[in-house]
Amino acid sequence: MGYRGTGRSVREYVRPWRSQTTIALPPPPPPTVRQATGWFLRHPDTLDADEHQLLQTLTAACPALAALREHVRAFAQMMVQLTGEGLEQWMKRVQADDLPELHSFVTGLRRDFDAAKAGLTLPHSSGKVEGHVNRVKMLKRQMYGRANPDLLRKRV
């Protein structure tokens, strides 16, 4: 607005007022759902100190989240260590808690219990097949309306 002085002279002029007043910083925003979900699903050793502290605060504030955290951790441990023998006990513990979201997950597991237990017990994986199916679907989407099935077959 036409001031010909420098920024330093303004800072020097304002300094006495800044030292007398303390500015209260606003509290940090609460974590987003995406952040909290990431903290729950990641291995605890990969969380840094701040994330671990925020997760502890979050679970201390809500007992339902603390129970959810324990159930998710136990299921992840079953997946990593292939200890599917404990799946039935895990499902009973989940049903005993008041967590409707996990109840629907358990209902889905019960529909095909043998396959779920085999997936958590056997070392075999269908990951390669799923990857190829994903690639074929991607090629099909790319070529939709552009060519006939012969060209799609060549690209696959």
N, C-alpha and C positions, 0 to 999 in steps of 0.2 A: 504494500500500500504506500510505497514511497520512502520507507525508512532506509537511510543510507548507512546505518551502523552494521556491525557484524553480529553474527549469532553468539559469539563469545561475550560481547558486551551485554547482551540481553541475559545470558546465563548468569553473569556476575551480578547484574542488577536484581535478578529474581532469587538468587541463592539464599539471602537471609530469610525469606518467607518459606522456602522449602525446608530449611532445617528446623523451623518452629512447628510445622504441621506434619503429622504423619498421615499418610494416605493408606487407608485400609484397602487391601487388595481383595477383589471379589473371590469367593470360594471357588475351588476348581469345579468344573461342570461334572455331573455324575457320569459314570461310564455309559457308553451306548450299549445297546443289546448286542451288537456285533462284537464289541470289545469283550464284554462279559462272556459271550459264547466262545470266543477264541481262548480266553483264559481257562475256561472249563475243559475245552477239548484238547489243549496242548499238554504235553508232558510237564509235570511240575518243575523238572530240572531245567527246562528251556525258558521259564519265566525269569525276567530280571527282577531286581529287588523291588522296584516301584510297582510292577505288575503284581508281584506276590503280595505286597502290602495291601494294594487295592482289592485283591481277591479276598484276602483275610477280612478286610473291613466289610466287604459286600456279604460274605457268608456269615459274619457275626451279626449283621443287621437283620438278616432274614434266615430263620431256621430251615425253611423249605429249600432255599438255595444251598444251604450246607448239606442237607440230605441228598439233594440232586447231585451235588459235587461228588459225594461219596459213592453214589450209585454209578455215575458215569465213570469214575476212576476204577471201580471194581470191574465194570464191563470192559473197559479198555485194557485192563490187566489180563482179563480172560482172552481177549483178542490177540494180544501180543505174545502171551505165553502159551497159547493154545490149550487152555485148561477148561474146555467146554463141559467137563463133568460137573462143575459147580453152577451150571446155568439154571437148573431148576431151583436151587436154593437162592440164587440171585433174584429170580423172578418172584419167589415168595416174599423176599425182603422188600422188593419194590411194591408188590401188591399191599403189603402191610402199611406202607406210608401213603400219605394223601398227596400224591403227585399224578394228576390226571394225564399229563402228557406222557409220562413213562408208562402209565397203565395202558394206553393205546399202543405203545411200542411193544409191551409184553403181550398184548392180545395178538398182535401180528406175529410175534415169535411163536406163540402157542399154535397158531394156524398151521405152521409147518415146522414143528419142534424138531423133528428128526434132521431136517436139512440145516436148521440153525445150529444144532448141537454138532453136526458133522463139520460145518464151516468153522466152528470154534475149537474143534478137536484135531481134525486131519490137517496134514501139512500141504495138501493139494490146493491149488487156486485156479480160478477161471479168469484171472486177470488178463492173460494174453488174448483169450478169446474175446473178452469184453472190449479190449483195445481195438482188435480188428473189426468188430461190429461197429464200434464208434467211428472208425476211419471210413468204413463203407457208407455209413449213413451220412457222414460229412460230404463224401464225394457225390452221393445221390442228391443232397441238397444243393450243392454247387451246380450240378448239371440239370436241375429241374427245368424242363421246358426248352432245353437247348439242343439236346441230341437224343438219339434213340438208344435202346438198351445195349446194342452192340458196342457203342463207344464206351458206355459205362462199364461193360464187362472188360474191355481192354484196359481202362484206367485202373480197375480193381486188380 
